[in-house]
Amino acid sequence: MKVSLEGNQVIFVPYMTEHVPTYHEWMKDPALLQATGSEPLTLDEEYAMQQSWTTDPQKCTFIVLDKQRIEGDFVHGEPHVEAMAGDVNLYMNDIDDFQTAEIEIMIAEPQRHPYISSQNWRIKCDIPSSLSKFGIQRYYL
C-alpha cells in the first residue's frame, strides 16, 4: 500500500523498510511487548515481519508520524524516520464485511510526543476521516 493519511496532528505512512531499525528498538521495551502481546524478534525477523504485513490483504500497518517532528516538508513516499511516534494496525477480519476493521494504536515514545497518545482524542479524531478513504465505515479501537 502506497497511501499516506494526513490528520491534524499526525500523518500515517506505510510501514517501510527504513522504519524497521527504529521499530525494532521500540520493541525491545518489555512494557511495549506486554502491551502489544508481542514476542521479541531479531532484526532479521522484524524485516521479515514488515514484509509480511505489506502483502497481507487483511492487515494494514501505518507508522504514525508526529507532524511537529518532521524535518522540512512532508514528502509522500519518504519514511521521515525522525518523526516516528508509533504505529496503527488495521485488521479486516470480517470476510463478509470489509467495511469493518479492528484498530490497534501504539505510541512507542509518549515522552517525546506528549500530545499524541493511543488514548488521546487528537489521534482518534484523525482516524475516522482517514479510514473513510478505504471504505471502512465501522471500526473498533
Secondary structure, DSSP 8 states (H G I E B T S, - for coil): ----EE-SSEEEEE--GGGHHHHHHHTT-HHHHHHHT-----HHHHHHHHHHHHH-TTEEEEEEEEGGG--SS--TT---GGGEEEEEEEE---TT-TTEEEEEEEES-TTT-TT--TT-HHHHHHHHHHHHTTT--EEE-
